[in-house]
Each structure stands twice: as structure tokens, then as C-alpha cells.
């Protein structure tokens, strides 16, 4: 009974032939895993004394693709033990060649990725420039994409497709896709511009289009900024080529500008005292402020005597704490000196007519 079942024809071959082919593929798969595991143990012992990690790296990266390739070779051997019509043979062989090509592509992609991970990334982390930290991931993804695109093209060619005609047929569709993806392309080149021109770096505080915040991440498509108000702002990279960007962190110093208005009943000696107080505040806070300054009685306003006060916060000082300290000192010392700030007022003079 069992013999009759094994001799039954199923898709051009007996059950016995199908079983033998399946066992052959499984045996090759298991044998490849055992051989690669054994060889890795031997090679690991032989290379343990070497200073370079390149041999271990290549072995680890190649194991899984090599198992796939050995299994495909076993599949080919098992397939040749079966009998199929020419049309099926042609289709299977094309698929086999395409699978071999994709397996080799996987092998190359893993090796290249491992080399970048082992050598380029540690180098970028050790360097002082932050540009490397952004370029290396982009190079890694770009190389991986190029390898797989080329691998798929070669696989299609090996599968019997006319790749040239296929690409030509996609020309019009590619043009439409390019038009639809123009913003993505603009963002990509905007990201490249940010990384190469370096108008700002990660951690810098910048202003763009009325937003003010700290740069957290520069990506290929967009840049993430933590605004001073708290929310996360995602800015498309093309904005940095179309808009004015102010790098607050790169400023040599931050200017403080006040137009202080005193009441019109302020005496001349009090005005002179106000000017002295402002100069003394700058001299007192030399750890926070630059020596450069502008303190001047500038104009007679509509309701106040105006003093222009300009000073500069040092780059090493905290901007907001310095501004708070200066402003508090002005308020305290003006109040102690009896100097009154003016506010908008109107005086109404009423002329009474003489009694008739």
C-alpha cells in the first residue's frame, strides 16, 4: 500500500521523487549551518590572537547569506532530480538566477554595513566635528539603498526581463513621480546644505520664521527644534535655504536695549544720577556683561525724558538670567534714588471765560 502511494504521480513526478527532493534541500540547509558553525569556531580560534576584528566581522556578516546561497544550490540539485516541462524549467531557472543574485546582494550589503558600523561610526563618534555624526548614517543608508537597487536590477535582468525597456517604460511615470516628490528632493538637498554649510549645529539655539528654539536633530528630510515655549517643531529642510536663519548661540554677545523714560519733573542732577547708576550696573556685572555700552539722555518724549541704555551679555553667560539681573538692578537702584518711570499721561488745561 505504501509503495503504491510513493509511486503516484503528482505534478509530473512521483511522491517518492518529491520526498527525495525535499529531503535533499533540508539536508543541504542543515549541512550548511553545521559547516558554517564549525568553520566559524575554527576561524575564531585561529584569529583570536589577531589585532584586527575584520575577519570576525566578515564571518559574522556572511553567515546567514551563505546559508541561503548553499540552500539555493541544494534546491538546484534537488530540482534536477525532478522532471518538468520546458516552460516550467525556463521559469524556475530564471527565478533561481534572480534568487542567487539577491542572495549575493544581501551578502554584499551586510558586509558593507558591518564595515561602516565597525570603522566609520566609531571614527565619527571620536571626532570633534558633529558633521560626521550626521553624514555617516546618511552614507550608510545611501550605500545600502544603492546596493539593493543595483541588485534588484541585475536580478530582474537575470530573470529574463528587459531592464532597459522596463526603465524606458517607467520614464513618464518617473517624471510624474519626480514632480510629486520635488518637495522631498528639496528637503534632501536642504539637509545636505545644512550639514555642509553648517549654519547651525545640534544643540544651537536658532530663530527661523518667528520661531525660537534649540536644535535637537538634523535629518535628511527635516530638522527638529525644541521651541522655548516647549512644543517640538519639525521644520522641512528646504526652509533653511529659503528663509533667514539667526543662530543665537553663534552670537559673540547678546545685546540688551532699553529706552527708559523718566517723568518730566526729574531734576537735571537726578538725570545725571540715573546715567551714573546705569554705568555702575555695567561695571558691577563684568562677569555677565561686556564693557561696551551706550548710555545717553537722548530725547524729550511726549510724556517722558528718554534715556537710551544698551549693553551686551557675554557669550559665556546665561542670557535670561543676565537680563533678569540687570533689569532688577535698574528697578531697585532707580527706586532707591527716587527716580520715577513715566507712563502715558495727559494734562488737560481748561480756560474759563471771564464773567460778563
C-alpha positions as CSV (number, residue, x, y, z in Angstrom):
1,X,0.0,0.0,0.0
2,X,2.8,2.4,0.9
3,X,4.7,1.6,-2.3
4,X,1.6,2.5,-4.4
5,X,1.3,5.8,-2.7
6,X,5.0,6.7,-3.2
7,X,4.7,5.8,-6.9
8,X,1.7,8.1,-7.5
9,X,2.3,10.9,-10.0
10,X,2.0,14.4,-8.5
11,X,2.8,17.4,-10.8
12,X,4.9,15.4,-13.2
13,X,6.8,13.4,-10.5
14,X,6.2,10.6,-8.1
15,X,5.7,11.2,-4.4
16,X,9.0,9.4,-3.8
17,X,10.8,11.9,-6.1
18,X,9.2,14.9,-4.4
19,X,10.2,13.5,-1.0
20,X,13.8,12.9,-2.1
21,X,14.0,16.4,-3.4
22,X,12.6,17.9,-0.2
23,X,14.9,15.9,2.0
24,X,17.8,17.0,-0.2
25,X,17.0,20.7,0.3
26,X,16.6,20.2,4.1
27,X,19.9,18.2,4.3
28,X,21.8,20.9,2.4
29,X,20.3,23.5,4.7
30,X,21.3,21.7,7.8
31,X,24.7,20.8,6.4
32,X,25.4,24.4,5.6
33,X,24.5,25.5,9.1
34,X,26.7,22.8,10.6
35,X,29.7,23.6,8.3
36,X,29.4,27.3,8.8
37,X,29.1,26.9,12.6
38,X,32.1,24.6,12.7
39,X,34.2,26.8,10.4
40,X,33.4,29.8,12.5
41,X,34.6,28.1,15.6
42,X,37.8,27.1,14.0
43,X,38.4,30.5,12.4
44,X,37.6,32.3,15.7
45,X,40.3,30.3,17.5
46,X,42.8,31.0,14.7
47,X,42.0,34.7,14.6
48,X,41.6,35.3,18.3
49,X,45.2,36.4,18.5
50,X,45.0,38.9,15.6
51,X,44.6,42.6,16.4
52,X,42.1,43.3,13.8
53,X,38.4,42.5,14.0
54,X,37.9,42.4,10.3
55,X,38.0,38.6,10.0
56,X,35.4,38.1,12.7
57,X,33.3,40.9,11.2
58,X,33.3,39.4,7.8
59,X,32.5,35.9,9.1
60,X,29.5,37.1,11.2
61,X,28.1,39.2,8.3
62,X,28.4,36.4,5.8
63,X,26.9,33.5,7.7
64,X,23.2,34.0,7.0
65,X,23.6,34.9,3.3
66,X,25.9,32.0,2.8
67,X,23.4,29.6,4.3
68,X,20.8,31.0,1.9
69,X,23.2,30.5,-1.1
70,X,24.1,26.9,-0.1
71,X,20.4,26.2,0.3
72,X,19.7,27.5,-3.2
73,X,22.4,25.3,-4.6
74,X,20.8,22.3,-2.8
75,X,17.5,23.4,-4.3
76,X,19.0,23.4,-7.8
77,X,20.5,19.9,-7.3
78,X,17.2,18.6,-6.0
79,X,15.3,20.3,-8.8
80,X,17.5,18.5,-11.4
81,X,16.3,15.2,-9.9
82,X,12.8,16.0,-11.0
83,X,11.1,16.2,-14.4
84,X,9.1,19.2,-15.6
85,X,8.0,20.7,-19.0
86,X,10.3,23.1,-20.7
87,X,8.1,26.1,-19.8
88,X,8.3,25.3,-16.1
89,X,12.1,24.7,-16.4
90,X,12.6,28.1,-18.0
91,X,10.6,29.9,-15.3
92,X,12.2,28.0,-12.4
93,X,15.8,28.7,-13.7
94,X,15.1,32.4,-14.2
95,X,13.7,32.5,-10.6
96,X,16.8,30.6,-9.4
97,X,19.2,33.0,-11.0
98,X,17.3,36.0,-9.6
99,X,17.4,34.4,-6.1
100,X,21.1,33.8,-6.4
101,X,21.6,37.5,-7.4
102,X,19.5,38.7,-4.4
103,X,21.4,36.4,-2.1
104,X,24.8,37.8,-3.3
105,X,23.3,41.3,-2.9
106,X,22.3,40.5,0.7
107,X,25.8,39.3,1.4
108,X,27.5,42.4,0.0
109,X,25.0,44.8,1.8
110,X,25.7,43.1,5.1
111,X,29.4,43.2,4.7
112,X,29.4,46.9,3.7
113,X,27.0,47.7,6.6
114,X,29.2,45.9,9.0
115,X,32.4,47.7,7.8
116,X,30.6,51.1,8.3
117,X,29.3,50.1,11.7
118,X,32.8,48.8,12.9
119,X,35.0,51.5,11.4
120,X,33.2,54.7,10.2
121,X,30.7,55.1,13.1
122,X,33.4,54.8,15.9
123,X,35.6,57.3,13.9
124,X,32.7,59.7,13.7
125,X,32.0,59.4,17.4
126,X,35.6,60.1,18.3
127,X,35.9,63.2,16.0
128,X,35.2,66.6,17.4
129,X,33.1,67.6,14.4
130,X,29.3,67.0,14.7
131,X,29.1,66.8,10.9
132,X,30.4,63.3,10.8
133,X,27.7,62.1,13.2
134,X,25.1,63.2,10.7
135,X,26.9,62.2,7.4
136,X,27.8,58.7,8.4
137,X,24.2,57.5,8.9
138,X,23.2,59.1,5.6
139,X,26.1,57.4,3.8
140,X,25.2,54.1,5.5
141,X,21.6,54.3,4.3
142,X,22.6,55.6,0.9
143,X,25.1,52.8,0.2
144,X,22.6,50.2,1.4
145,X,20.0,51.6,-0.9
146,X,22.3,51.8,-3.9
147,X,23.5,48.2,-3.4
148,X,19.9,46.9,-3.2
149,X,18.7,48.9,-6.2
150,X,21.6,47.6,-8.3
151,X,21.0,44.0,-7.0
152,X,17.3,44.2,-7.9
153,X,18.1,45.5,-11.4
154,X,20.6,42.7,-12.0
155,X,18.1,40.1,-10.6
156,X,15.4,41.3,-12.9
157,X,17.8,41.1,-15.8
158,X,18.8,37.5,-14.8
159,X,15.2,36.6,-14.5
160,X,14.8,37.4,-18.2
161,X,13.2,40.8,-18.1
162,X,14.4,43.5,-20.5
163,X,15.5,46.0,-17.8
164,X,16.3,48.7,-20.4
165,X,12.8,48.6,-21.9
166,X,11.3,48.5,-18.3
167,X,13.2,51.6,-17.3
168,X,12.3,53.4,-20.5
169,X,8.6,52.5,-19.9
170,X,8.9,54.0,-16.4
171,X,10.3,57.2,-17.8
172,X,7.0,59.1,-18.0
173,X,5.9,57.6,-14.6
174,X,9.3,58.6,-13.2
175,X,8.8,62.2,-14.4
176,X,5.4,62.3,-12.7
177,X,6.9,60.8,-9.6
178,X,9.7,63.4,-9.6
179,X,7.2,66.2,-9.9
180,X,5.3,64.8,-6.9
181,X,8.5,64.3,-4.9
182,X,10.0,67.7,-5.6
183,X,9.5,68.8,-2.0
184,X,11.2,65.7,-0.8
185,X,14.1,66.3,-3.1
186,X,14.2,70.0,-2.0
187,X,14.3,68.9,1.7
188,X,17.0,66.3,0.9
189,X,19.3,68.9,-0.6
190,X,18.4,71.4,2.1
191,X,19.6,68.8,4.7
192,X,22.8,68.4,2.7
193,X,23.2,72.2,2.7
194,X,22.7,72.4,6.5
195,X,25.3,69.6,7.1
196,X,27.9,71.0,4.8
197,X,27.5,74.8,5.2
198,X,26.8,74.3,9.0
199,X,24.7,77.5,9.6
200,X,24.0,75.8,13.0
201,X,24.8,72.6,14.8
202,X,22.8,70.3,17.1
203,X,22.4,72.0,20.4
204,X,22.4,75.5,19.0
205,X,19.6,78.0,19.6
206,X,18.3,79.4,16.4
207,X,15.4,81.7,15.1
208,X,13.6,81.0,11.9
209,X,10.2,82.3,10.7
210,X,9.4,83.8,14.1
211,X,10.2,80.6,16.0
212,X,12.9,80.4,18.6
213,X,14.3,77.2,20.0
214,X,17.1,74.6,20.3
215,X,18.1,72.3,17.5
216,X,17.6,68.6,18.6
217,X,18.2,66.7,15.4
218,X,19.1,67.3,11.8
219,X,17.7,64.7,9.5
220,X,17.6,64.1,5.7
221,X,14.1,65.5,5.3
222,X,13.5,67.7,8.3
223,X,15.1,69.3,11.4
224,X,13.6,69.0,14.9
225,X,13.6,72.1,17.1
226,X,12.5,72.3,20.8
227,X,10.9,75.8,21.0
228,X,11.3,78.0,24.1
229,X,7.6,77.5,24.7
230,X,8.1,73.7,24.9
231,X,6.5,72.1,21.9
232,X,8.5,70.2,19.3
233,X,8.8,72.0,15.9
234,X,9.6,69.9,12.8
235,X,11.0,72.2,10.1
236,X,11.3,71.0,6.4
237,X,15.0,71.4,5.4
238,X,14.2,73.5,2.4
239,X,13.1,76.2,4.8
240,X,16.7,76.8,5.7
241,X,17.6,77.6,2.1
242,X,14.5,79.9,1.6
243,X,14.4,81.7,4.9
244,X,16.7,83.9,7.1
245,X,18.1,81.8,10.0
246,X,19.6,83.5,13.0
247,X,22.0,81.5,15.1
248,X,21.6,82.8,18.6
249,X,24.3,80.5,20.0
250,X,26.9,81.8,17.5
251,X,26.4,85.4,18.5
252,X,29.6,86.8,20.1
253,X,27.3,88.6,22.6
254,X,23.7,89.4,23.2
255,X,22.5,93.0,23.2
256,X,20.2,94.4,25.8
257,X,18.5,97.6,24.7
258,X,16.1,99.7,26.8
259,X,14.6,103.1,26.3
260,X,14.0,104.3,29.9
261,X,11.5,107.1,30.3
262,X,11.7,109.3,33.4
263,X,9.0,111.8,34.5
264,X,9.2,115.4,33.4
265,X,9.6,116.6,36.9
266,X,13.0,114.9,37.1
267,X,15.7,117.4,38.0
268,X,19.0,117.7,36.0
269,X,21.1,116.3,38.8
270,X,18.7,113.4,39.1
271,X,19.1,112.7,35.4
272,X,22.9,112.7,35.8
273,X,22.5,110.3,38.7
274,X,20.4,108.0,36.5
275,X,23.1,107.9,33.9
276,X,25.8,107.1,36.6
277,X,23.6,104.3,38.0
278,X,23.3,102.6,34.6
279,X,27.1,102.8,34.0
280,X,27.7,101.5,37.6
281,X,25.4,98.5,36.9
282,X,27.5,97.5,33.9
283,X,30.8,98.0,35.8
284,X,29.4,95.9,38.7
285,X,28.4,92.9,36.5
286,X,31.6,92.5,34.4
287,X,31.2,88.7,34.9
288,X,27.9,88.9,32.9
289,X,28.3,91.9,30.7
290,X,30.8,93.2,28.2
291,X,32.4,96.6,28.8
292,X,31.0,98.0,25.6
293,X,27.9,100.2,26.3
294,X,25.8,103.1,25.3
295,X,24.1,105.2,28.0
296,X,22.7,108.6,26.8
297,X,20.0,111.1,27.5
298,X,18.6,111.0,24.0
299,X,15.2,112.8,23.7
300,X,12.3,114.7,25.2
301,X,9.3,112.4,24.6
302,X,5.6,113.1,24.6
303,X,5.4,112.3,28.3
304,X,8.9,111.3,29.4
305,X,12.6,112.2,29.4
306,X,14.2,109.3,27.5
307,X,17.5,107.5,28.3
308,X,18.9,105.0,25.8
309,X,20.6,102.1,27.6
310,X,22.5,99.5,25.6
311,X,24.8,96.8,27.0
312,X,26.0,93.3,25.8
313,X,25.8,90.0,27.6
314,X,28.9,87.9,27.4
315,X,28.7,84.7,25.3
316,X,29.6,82.5,28.3
317,X,26.8,84.0,30.5
318,X,23.2,82.8,30.6
319,X,21.1,85.2,28.6
320,X,17.9,85.1,30.5
321,X,19.5,85.2,34.0
322,X,21.7,88.1,33.0
323,X,18.8,90.1,31.6
324,X,16.8,89.4,34.8
325,X,19.8,90.5,37.0
326,X,20.3,93.8,35.0
327,X,16.6,94.7,34.9
328,X,16.2,94.0,38.6
329,X,19.2,96.2,39.5
330,X,17.9,99.0,37.4
331,X,14.5,98.8,39.1
332,X,16.0,98.6,42.6
333,X,18.5,101.4,42.2
334,X,16.1,103.8,40.5
335,X,13.6,103.3,43.2
336,X,16.2,103.8,45.9
337,X,17.3,107.0,44.2
338,X,13.7,108.3,43.8
339,X,13.8,108.2,40.0
340,X,10.3,107.7,38.7
341,X,9.5,106.0,35.5
342,X,7.0,107.8,33.3
343,X,3.9,106.3,31.8
344,X,1.5,107.8,29.2
345,X,-0.3,110.8,30.8
346,X,-2.3,113.8,29.5
347,X,-2.7,117.1,31.2
348,X,-5.9,119.0,30.4
349,X,-5.9,122.8,30.7
350,X,-9.4,124.4,30.9
351,X,-9.6,128.1,30.2
352,X,-12.5,129.7,31.9
353,X,-14.1,132.7,30.2
354,X,-14.4,136.0,32.1
355,X,-17.8,136.7,33.6
356,X,-19.7,139.2,31.5
